Amino acid sequence: MPPSKQHNYKNTFKKVAHSKGYKTHNPSFGERKNNIDLILEGQINKKTVNIKKKNGKNGNKWVWIEHETSSGSRGWIYGGAQFIVFETSDLFIFVNRANLLRWLQSSQMVRWDLPYVDQPWSAKYRLFRRNKTLETITQIKTDDLFLIDGTQRWLKL
Protein backbone atom coordinates (compact mmCIF):
# COMPACT_ATOMS: atom_id res chain seq x y z
CA MET A 1 0.00 0.00 0.00
CA PRO A 2 1.38 3.45 -0.87
CA PRO A 3 2.59 5.43 2.17
CA SER A 4 0.05 8.22 1.55
CA LYS A 5 -2.86 5.76 1.75
CA GLN A 6 -1.30 3.76 4.58
CA HIS A 7 -1.05 6.73 6.92
CA ASN A 8 -4.26 8.50 5.87
CA TYR A 9 -6.28 7.21 8.85
CA LYS A 10 -3.56 8.39 11.26
CA ASN A 11 -3.49 11.84 9.66
CA THR A 12 -7.28 12.01 9.88
CA PHE A 13 -7.10 11.10 13.56
CA LYS A 14 -4.45 13.78 14.14
CA LYS A 15 -6.75 16.41 12.59
CA VAL A 16 -9.60 15.36 14.89
CA ALA A 17 -7.27 15.44 17.92
CA HIS A 18 -6.04 18.93 16.97
CA SER A 19 -9.67 20.10 16.63
CA LYS A 20 -10.23 18.92 20.23
CA GLY A 21 -7.29 20.98 21.47
CA TYR A 22 -4.64 18.24 21.65
CA LYS A 23 -1.10 18.55 20.40
CA THR A 24 0.24 15.38 18.77
CA HIS A 25 3.73 13.93 18.97
CA ASN A 26 5.29 10.94 17.32
CA PRO A 27 6.43 8.22 19.73
CA SER A 28 10.03 7.17 20.24
CA PHE A 29 11.29 3.94 18.68
CA GLY A 30 10.83 2.13 22.00
CA GLU A 31 7.28 3.42 22.35
CA ARG A 32 6.44 2.29 18.81
CA LYS A 33 7.75 -1.18 19.68
CA ASN A 34 5.33 -1.12 22.63
CA ASN A 35 2.29 -0.52 20.39
CA ILE A 36 2.10 3.25 20.73
CA ASP A 37 1.28 5.09 17.49
CA LEU A 38 0.82 8.62 18.78
CA ILE A 39 1.12 10.76 21.90
CA LEU A 40 -1.64 13.27 22.61
CA GLU A 41 -0.76 16.20 24.81
CA GLY A 42 -3.66 18.05 26.41
CA GLN A 43 -3.70 20.93 28.85
CA ILE A 44 -3.49 18.60 31.84
CA ASN A 45 -1.82 15.37 30.76
CA LYS A 46 -0.47 13.17 28.00
CA LYS A 47 -2.20 10.15 26.52
CA THR A 48 -0.60 7.38 24.49
CA VAL A 49 -2.74 5.83 21.76
CA ASN A 50 -2.65 2.86 19.41
CA ILE A 51 -4.77 3.56 16.31
CA LYS A 52 -6.53 0.66 14.57
CA LYS A 53 -7.48 1.18 10.94
CA LYS A 54 -10.96 0.27 9.70
CA ASN A 55 -10.88 -3.26 8.27
CA GLY A 56 -12.75 -3.99 5.07
CA LYS A 57 -16.47 -4.08 4.51
CA ASN A 58 -17.31 -5.20 8.06
CA GLY A 59 -15.08 -2.57 9.68
CA ASN A 60 -18.07 -0.62 10.98
CA LYS A 61 -19.59 -3.70 12.64
CA TRP A 62 -16.61 -5.71 13.92
CA VAL A 63 -13.13 -4.91 15.28
CA TRP A 64 -10.13 -7.22 15.64
CA ILE A 65 -8.42 -7.76 18.98
CA GLU A 66 -4.86 -9.15 18.96
CA HIS A 67 -4.03 -11.38 21.95
CA GLU A 68 -0.74 -12.78 20.59
CA THR A 69 1.45 -11.66 17.71
CA SER A 70 2.52 -13.94 14.86
CA SER A 71 5.70 -14.72 16.80
CA GLY A 72 3.76 -15.59 19.96
CA SER A 73 4.54 -12.41 21.90
CA ARG A 74 1.85 -10.58 23.79
CA GLY A 75 -0.49 -8.77 21.40
CA TRP A 76 -1.33 -5.08 21.33
CA ILE A 77 -4.15 -5.55 23.85
CA TYR A 78 -1.37 -6.00 26.44
CA GLY A 79 0.80 -3.19 25.00
CA GLY A 80 1.85 0.13 26.47
CA ALA A 81 -0.77 2.40 24.93
CA GLN A 82 -3.22 3.90 27.40
CA PHE A 83 -5.93 4.06 24.74
CA ILE A 84 -6.90 2.07 21.66
CA VAL A 85 -8.58 4.08 18.92
CA PHE A 86 -10.71 2.13 16.42
CA GLU A 87 -11.54 3.77 13.10
CA THR A 88 -14.96 3.40 11.47
CA SER A 89 -16.15 5.15 8.35
CA ASP A 90 -17.50 8.19 10.20
CA LEU A 91 -15.82 8.24 13.62
CA PHE A 92 -12.98 7.16 15.85
CA ILE A 93 -13.86 5.13 18.94
CA PHE A 94 -11.53 6.03 21.82
CA VAL A 95 -11.30 3.16 24.35
CA ASN A 96 -9.19 2.83 27.49
CA ARG A 97 -6.98 -0.22 26.78
CA ALA A 98 -6.98 -1.50 30.38
CA ASN A 99 -10.78 -1.23 30.55
CA LEU A 100 -11.08 -3.06 27.23
CA LEU A 101 -8.82 -5.85 28.49
CA ARG A 102 -10.81 -6.12 31.73
CA TRP A 103 -14.06 -6.24 29.76
CA LEU A 104 -12.72 -8.98 27.47
CA GLN A 105 -11.66 -11.06 30.48
CA SER A 106 -14.85 -10.60 32.49
CA SER A 107 -17.69 -10.32 29.94
CA GLN A 108 -17.53 -13.98 28.88
CA MET A 109 -18.32 -12.83 25.34
CA VAL A 110 -15.16 -14.28 23.80
CA ARG A 111 -15.22 -18.07 23.93
CA TRP A 112 -11.77 -18.87 25.35
CA ASP A 113 -12.99 -22.38 26.20
CA LEU A 114 -13.61 -23.48 22.59
CA PRO A 115 -11.03 -24.65 20.03
CA TYR A 116 -9.56 -22.16 17.57
CA VAL A 117 -11.61 -21.53 14.44
CA ASP A 118 -9.91 -22.16 11.10
CA GLN A 119 -11.29 -19.21 9.10
CA PRO A 120 -11.05 -15.50 9.96
CA TRP A 121 -14.73 -14.93 9.17
CA SER A 122 -15.54 -17.41 11.97
CA ALA A 123 -13.59 -15.40 14.57
CA LYS A 124 -16.60 -13.52 15.90
CA TYR A 125 -16.18 -13.95 19.67
CA ARG A 126 -13.95 -16.94 18.91
CA LEU A 127 -10.16 -17.28 18.74
CA PHE A 128 -8.50 -17.56 15.34
CA ARG A 129 -4.90 -18.51 14.61
CA ARG A 130 -3.39 -18.11 11.13
CA ASN A 131 -1.65 -21.15 9.67
CA LYS A 132 2.01 -21.52 10.61
CA THR A 133 1.93 -18.58 13.04
CA LEU A 134 1.28 -18.11 16.73
CA GLU A 135 -0.97 -15.10 16.18
CA THR A 136 -4.19 -15.25 18.20
CA ILE A 137 -6.94 -12.79 17.30
CA THR A 138 -10.67 -12.45 17.78
CA GLN A 139 -13.43 -10.12 16.67
CA ILE A 140 -15.96 -8.29 18.81
CA LYS A 141 -18.83 -6.10 17.70
CA THR A 142 -18.00 -2.43 17.41
CA ASP A 143 -21.09 -1.68 19.51
CA ASP A 144 -19.55 -3.70 22.38
CA LEU A 145 -16.91 -0.99 22.73
CA PHE A 146 -19.61 1.40 23.98
CA LEU A 147 -20.31 -0.95 26.91
CA ILE A 148 -16.82 -0.22 28.23
CA ASP A 149 -16.46 2.52 30.82
CA GLY A 150 -15.02 5.77 29.47
CA THR A 151 -15.40 5.02 25.75
CA GLN A 152 -15.69 8.15 23.60
CA ARG A 153 -16.87 8.85 20.05
CA TRP A 154 -14.76 11.27 18.08
CA LEU A 155 -16.54 12.23 14.85
CA LYS A 156 -14.35 12.57 11.78
CA LEU A 157 -14.09 16.06 10.32
C-alpha atoms as an extended CHARMM CRD file, in Angstrom:
* protein
*
       157  EXT
         1         1  MET       CA              0.0000000000        0.0000000000        0.0000000000  PROA      1               0.0000000000
         2         2  PRO       CA              1.3810000000        3.4480000000       -0.8700000000  PROA      2               0.0000000000
         3         3  PRO       CA              2.5860000000        5.4290000000        2.1650000000  PROA      3               0.0000000000
         4         4  SER       CA              0.0520000000        8.2240000000        1.5480000000  PROA      4               0.0000000000
         5         5  LYS       CA             -2.8580000000        5.7630000000        1.7510000000  PROA      5               0.0000000000
         6         6  GLN       CA             -1.3010000000        3.7560000000        4.5780000000  PROA      6               0.0000000000
         7         7  HSD       CA             -1.0470000000        6.7300000000        6.9180000000  PROA      7               0.0000000000
         8         8  ASN       CA             -4.2640000000        8.4950000000        5.8650000000  PROA      8               0.0000000000
         9         9  TYR       CA             -6.2780000000        7.2090000000        8.8520000000  PROA      9               0.0000000000
        10        10  LYS       CA             -3.5580000000        8.3910000000       11.2550000000  PROA      10              0.0000000000
        11        11  ASN       CA             -3.4920000000       11.8370000000        9.6560000000  PROA      11              0.0000000000
        12        12  THR       CA             -7.2830000000       12.0120000000        9.8770000000  PROA      12              0.0000000000
        13        13  PHE       CA             -7.1000000000       11.1010000000       13.5580000000  PROA      13              0.0000000000
        14        14  LYS       CA             -4.4520000000       13.7800000000       14.1440000000  PROA      14              0.0000000000
        15        15  LYS       CA             -6.7500000000       16.4150000000       12.5870000000  PROA      15              0.0000000000
        16        16  VAL       CA             -9.6010000000       15.3650000000       14.8850000000  PROA      16              0.0000000000
        17        17  ALA       CA             -7.2750000000       15.4370000000       17.9170000000  PROA      17              0.0000000000
        18        18  HSD       CA             -6.0430000000       18.9280000000       16.9750000000  PROA      18              0.0000000000
        19        19  SER       CA             -9.6680000000       20.1020000000       16.6340000000  PROA      19              0.0000000000
        20        20  LYS       CA            -10.2340000000       18.9220000000       20.2280000000  PROA      20              0.0000000000
        21        21  GLY       CA             -7.2880000000       20.9830000000       21.4700000000  PROA      21              0.0000000000
        22        22  TYR       CA             -4.6450000000       18.2420000000       21.6530000000  PROA      22              0.0000000000
        23        23  LYS       CA             -1.0950000000       18.5470000000       20.4030000000  PROA      23              0.0000000000
        24        24  THR       CA              0.2360000000       15.3780000000       18.7660000000  PROA      24              0.0000000000
        25        25  HSD       CA              3.7330000000       13.9270000000       18.9730000000  PROA      25              0.0000000000
        26        26  ASN       CA              5.2870000000       10.9350000000       17.3240000000  PROA      26              0.0000000000
        27        27  PRO       CA              6.4260000000        8.2250000000       19.7340000000  PROA      27              0.0000000000
        28        28  SER       CA             10.0290000000        7.1680000000       20.2370000000  PROA      28              0.0000000000
        29        29  PHE       CA             11.2910000000        3.9400000000       18.6830000000  PROA      29              0.0000000000
        30        30  GLY       CA             10.8340000000        2.1280000000       22.0020000000  PROA      30              0.0000000000
        31        31  GLU       CA              7.2830000000        3.4250000000       22.3530000000  PROA      31              0.0000000000
        32        32  ARG       CA              6.4390000000        2.2890000000       18.8100000000  PROA      32              0.0000000000
        33        33  LYS       CA              7.7520000000       -1.1820000000       19.6760000000  PROA      33              0.0000000000
        34        34  ASN       CA              5.3310000000       -1.1240000000       22.6330000000  PROA      34              0.0000000000
        35        35  ASN       CA              2.2900000000       -0.5220000000       20.3860000000  PROA      35              0.0000000000
        36        36  ILE       CA              2.1040000000        3.2520000000       20.7310000000  PROA      36              0.0000000000
        37        37  ASP       CA              1.2810000000        5.0920000000       17.4880000000  PROA      37              0.0000000000
        38        38  LEU       CA              0.8240000000        8.6160000000       18.7810000000  PROA      38              0.0000000000
        39        39  ILE       CA              1.1160000000       10.7560000000       21.8960000000  PROA      39              0.0000000000
        40        40  LEU       CA             -1.6370000000       13.2660000000       22.6060000000  PROA      40              0.0000000000
        41        41  GLU       CA             -0.7640000000       16.2050000000       24.8100000000  PROA      41              0.0000000000
        42        42  GLY       CA             -3.6590000000       18.0490000000       26.4110000000  PROA      42              0.0000000000
        43        43  GLN       CA             -3.7030000000       20.9310000000       28.8510000000  PROA      43              0.0000000000
        44        44  ILE       CA             -3.4910000000       18.6030000000       31.8400000000  PROA      44              0.0000000000
        45        45  ASN       CA             -1.8190000000       15.3740000000       30.7640000000  PROA      45              0.0000000000
        46        46  LYS       CA             -0.4650000000       13.1740000000       27.9980000000  PROA      46              0.0000000000
        47        47  LYS       CA             -2.1970000000       10.1500000000       26.5200000000  PROA      47              0.0000000000
        48        48  THR       CA             -0.6010000000        7.3820000000       24.4920000000  PROA      48              0.0000000000
        49        49  VAL       CA             -2.7350000000        5.8340000000       21.7560000000  PROA      49              0.0000000000
        50        50  ASN       CA             -2.6500000000        2.8650000000       19.4060000000  PROA      50              0.0000000000
        51        51  ILE       CA             -4.7670000000        3.5550000000       16.3090000000  PROA      51              0.0000000000
        52        52  LYS       CA             -6.5340000000        0.6630000000       14.5670000000  PROA      52              0.0000000000
        53        53  LYS       CA             -7.4820000000        1.1840000000       10.9370000000  PROA      53              0.0000000000
        54        54  LYS       CA            -10.9590000000        0.2670000000        9.7040000000  PROA      54              0.0000000000
        55        55  ASN       CA            -10.8790000000       -3.2570000000        8.2740000000  PROA      55              0.0000000000
        56        56  GLY       CA            -12.7470000000       -3.9890000000        5.0670000000  PROA      56              0.0000000000
        57        57  LYS       CA            -16.4670000000       -4.0850000000        4.5070000000  PROA      57              0.0000000000
        58        58  ASN       CA            -17.3100000000       -5.2000000000        8.0570000000  PROA      58              0.0000000000
        59        59  GLY       CA            -15.0840000000       -2.5700000000        9.6840000000  PROA      59              0.0000000000
        60        60  ASN       CA            -18.0710000000       -0.6180000000       10.9830000000  PROA      60              0.0000000000
        61        61  LYS       CA            -19.5930000000       -3.6960000000       12.6420000000  PROA      61              0.0000000000
        62        62  TRP       CA            -16.6140000000       -5.7130000000       13.9190000000  PROA      62              0.0000000000
        63        63  VAL       CA            -13.1330000000       -4.9100000000       15.2760000000  PROA      63              0.0000000000
        64        64  TRP       CA            -10.1330000000       -7.2210000000       15.6390000000  PROA      64              0.0000000000
        65        65  ILE       CA             -8.4190000000       -7.7590000000       18.9820000000  PROA      65              0.0000000000
        66        66  GLU       CA             -4.8550000000       -9.1520000000       18.9630000000  PROA      66              0.0000000000
        67        67  HSD       CA             -4.0340000000      -11.3810000000       21.9480000000  PROA      67              0.0000000000
        68        68  GLU       CA             -0.7440000000      -12.7780000000       20.5890000000  PROA      68              0.0000000000
        69        69  THR       CA              1.4540000000      -11.6560000000       17.7060000000  PROA      69              0.0000000000
        70        70  SER       CA              2.5210000000      -13.9430000000       14.8620000000  PROA      70              0.0000000000
        71        71  SER       CA              5.7040000000      -14.7250000000       16.7980000000  PROA      71              0.0000000000
        72        72  GLY       CA              3.7570000000      -15.5940000000       19.9600000000  PROA      72              0.0000000000
        73        73  SER       CA              4.5370000000      -12.4100000000       21.8970000000  PROA      73              0.0000000000
        74        74  ARG       CA              1.8460000000      -10.5760000000       23.7910000000  PROA      74              0.0000000000
        75        75  GLY       CA             -0.4900000000       -8.7680000000       21.4020000000  PROA      75              0.0000000000
        76        76  TRP       CA             -1.3330000000       -5.0830000000       21.3340000000  PROA      76              0.0000000000
        77        77  ILE       CA             -4.1540000000       -5.5480000000       23.8510000000  PROA      77              0.0000000000
        78        78  TYR       CA             -1.3680000000       -5.9970000000       26.4400000000  PROA      78              0.0000000000
        79        79  GLY       CA              0.8020000000       -3.1910000000       24.9950000000  PROA      79              0.0000000000
        80        80  GLY       CA              1.8530000000        0.1290000000       26.4680000000  PROA      80              0.0000000000
        81        81  ALA       CA             -0.7730000000        2.4030000000       24.9320000000  PROA      81              0.0000000000
        82        82  GLN       CA             -3.2230000000        3.9010000000       27.4010000000  PROA      82              0.0000000000
        83        83  PHE       CA             -5.9300000000        4.0560000000       24.7420000000  PROA      83              0.0000000000
        84        84  ILE       CA             -6.8970000000        2.0720000000       21.6630000000  PROA      84              0.0000000000
        85        85  VAL       CA             -8.5830000000        4.0770000000       18.9160000000  PROA      85              0.0000000000
        86        86  PHE       CA            -10.7110000000        2.1320000000       16.4230000000  PROA      86              0.0000000000
        87        87  GLU       CA            -11.5370000000        3.7690000000       13.1030000000  PROA      87              0.0000000000
        88        88  THR       CA            -14.9570000000        3.3980000000       11.4730000000  PROA      88              0.0000000000
        89        89  SER       CA            -16.1510000000        5.1460000000        8.3470000000  PROA      89              0.0000000000
        90        90  ASP       CA            -17.5040000000        8.1940000000       10.2010000000  PROA      90              0.0000000000
        91        91  LEU       CA            -15.8160000000        8.2360000000       13.6160000000  PROA      91              0.0000000000
        92        92  PHE       CA            -12.9800000000        7.1560000000       15.8510000000  PROA      92              0.0000000000
        93        93  ILE       CA            -13.8640000000        5.1310000000       18.9420000000  PROA      93              0.0000000000
        94        94  PHE       CA            -11.5320000000        6.0290000000       21.8150000000  PROA      94              0.0000000000
        95        95  VAL       CA            -11.3000000000        3.1550000000       24.3530000000  PROA      95              0.0000000000
        96        96  ASN       CA             -9.1910000000        2.8290000000       27.4920000000  PROA      96              0.0000000000
        97        97  ARG       CA             -6.9760000000       -0.2170000000       26.7820000000  PROA      97              0.0000000000
        98        98  ALA       CA             -6.9820000000       -1.5040000000       30.3840000000  PROA      98              0.0000000000
        99        99  ASN       CA            -10.7780000000       -1.2290000000       30.5550000000  PROA      99              0.0000000000
       100       100  LEU       CA            -11.0820000000       -3.0650000000       27.2320000000  PROA      100             0.0000000000
       101       101  LEU       CA             -8.8220000000       -5.8510000000       28.4890000000  PROA      101             0.0000000000
       102       102  ARG       CA            -10.8130000000       -6.1190000000       31.7330000000  PROA      102             0.0000000000
       103       103  TRP       CA            -14.0630000000       -6.2450000000       29.7580000000  PROA      103             0.0000000000
       104       104  LEU       CA            -12.7190000000       -8.9850000000       27.4720000000  PROA      104             0.0000000000
       105       105  GLN       CA            -11.6580000000      -11.0560000000       30.4770000000  PROA      105             0.0000000000
       106       106  SER       CA            -14.8520000000      -10.5950000000       32.4900000000  PROA      106             0.0000000000
       107       107  SER       CA            -17.6860000000      -10.3160000000       29.9430000000  PROA      107             0.0000000000
       108       108  GLN       CA            -17.5290000000      -13.9760000000       28.8780000000  PROA      108             0.0000000000
       109       109  MET       CA            -18.3250000000      -12.8310000000       25.3360000000  PROA      109             0.0000000000
       110       110  VAL       CA            -15.1570000000      -14.2810000000       23.7970000000  PROA      110             0.0000000000
       111       111  ARG       CA            -15.2180000000      -18.0680000000       23.9340000000  PROA      111             0.0000000000
       112       112  TRP       CA            -11.7670000000      -18.8690000000       25.3490000000  PROA      112             0.0000000000
       113       113  ASP       CA            -12.9930000000      -22.3840000000       26.2000000000  PROA      113             0.0000000000
       114       114  LEU       CA            -13.6110000000      -23.4820000000       22.5950000000  PROA      114             0.0000000000
       115       115  PRO       CA            -11.0340000000      -24.6480000000       20.0300000000  PROA      115             0.0000000000
       116       116  TYR       CA             -9.5620000000      -22.1590000000       17.5710000000  PROA      116             0.0000000000
       117       117  VAL       CA            -11.6150000000      -21.5250000000       14.4450000000  PROA      117             0.0000000000
       118       118  ASP       CA             -9.9150000000      -22.1610000000       11.1010000000  PROA      118             0.0000000000
       119       119  GLN       CA            -11.2870000000      -19.2110000000        9.1000000000  PROA      119             0.0000000000
       120       120  PRO       CA            -11.0470000000      -15.5010000000        9.9630000000  PROA      120             0.0000000000
       121       121  TRP       CA            -14.7330000000      -14.9270000000        9.1690000000  PROA      121             0.0000000000
       122       122  SER       CA            -15.5440000000      -17.4080000000       11.9660000000  PROA      122             0.0000000000
       123       123  ALA       CA            -13.5920000000      -15.4040000000       14.5660000000  PROA      123             0.0000000000
       124       124  LYS       CA            -16.6030000000      -13.5160000000       15.8970000000  PROA      124             0.0000000000
       125       125  TYR       CA            -16.1780000000      -13.9500000000       19.6690000000  PROA      125             0.0000000000
       126       126  ARG       CA            -13.9450000000      -16.9400000000       18.9110000000  PROA      126             0.0000000000
       127       127  LEU       CA            -10.1640000000      -17.2840000000       18.7370000000  PROA      127             0.0000000000
       128       128  PHE       CA             -8.5040000000      -17.5600000000       15.3420000000  PROA      128             0.0000000000
       129       129  ARG       CA             -4.9030000000      -18.5090000000       14.6070000000  PROA      129             0.0000000000
       130       130  ARG       CA             -3.3940000000      -18.1150000000       11.1330000000  PROA      130             0.0000000000
       131       131  ASN       CA             -1.6500000000      -21.1500000000        9.6670000000  PROA      131             0.0000000000
       132       132  LYS       CA              2.0090000000      -21.5210000000       10.6130000000  PROA      132             0.0000000000
       133       133  THR       CA              1.9330000000      -18.5770000000       13.0430000000  PROA      133             0.0000000000
       134       134  LEU       CA              1.2810000000      -18.1090000000       16.7290000000  PROA      134             0.0000000000
       135       135  GLU       CA             -0.9660000000      -15.0990000000       16.1830000000  PROA      135             0.0000000000
       136       136  THR       CA             -4.1930000000      -15.2510000000       18.2000000000  PROA      136             0.0000000000
       137       137  ILE       CA             -6.9360000000      -12.7940000000       17.3020000000  PROA      137             0.0000000000
       138       138  THR       CA            -10.6700000000      -12.4520000000       17.7840000000  PROA      138             0.0000000000
       139       139  GLN       CA            -13.4290000000      -10.1220000000       16.6680000000  PROA      139             0.0000000000
       140       140  ILE       CA            -15.9570000000       -8.2940000000       18.8080000000  PROA      140             0.0000000000
       141       141  LYS       CA            -18.8330000000       -6.0960000000       17.7040000000  PROA      141             0.0000000000
       142       142  THR       CA            -18.0000000000       -2.4320000000       17.4090000000  PROA      142             0.0000000000
       143       143  ASP       CA            -21.0880000000       -1.6840000000       19.5070000000  PROA      143             0.0000000000
       144       144  ASP       CA            -19.5500000000       -3.6960000000       22.3780000000  PROA      144             0.0000000000
       145       145  LEU       CA            -16.9100000000       -0.9880000000       22.7260000000  PROA      145             0.0000000000
       146       146  PHE       CA            -19.6080000000        1.4030000000       23.9780000000  PROA      146             0.0000000000
       147       147  LEU       CA            -20.3100000000       -0.9470000000       26.9100000000  PROA      147             0.0000000000
       148       148  ILE       CA            -16.8150000000       -0.2160000000       28.2260000000  PROA      148             0.0000000000
       149       149  ASP       CA            -16.4600000000        2.5170000000       30.8220000000  PROA      149             0.0000000000
       150       150  GLY       CA            -15.0210000000        5.7730000000       29.4660000000  PROA      150             0.0000000000
       151       151  THR       CA            -15.3970000000        5.0200000000       25.7540000000  PROA      151             0.0000000000
       152       152  GLN       CA            -15.6890000000        8.1500000000       23.6010000000  PROA      152             0.0000000000
       153       153  ARG       CA            -16.8730000000        8.8490000000       20.0540000000  PROA      153             0.0000000000
       154       154  TRP       CA            -14.7620000000       11.2700000000       18.0800000000  PROA      154             0.0000000000
       155       155  LEU       CA            -16.5390000000       12.2320000000       14.8540000000  PROA      155             0.0000000000
       156       156  LYS       CA            -14.3540000000       12.5700000000       11.7830000000  PROA      156             0.0000000000
       157       157  LEU       CA            -14.0890000000       16.0630000000       10.3240000000  PROA      157             0.0000000000
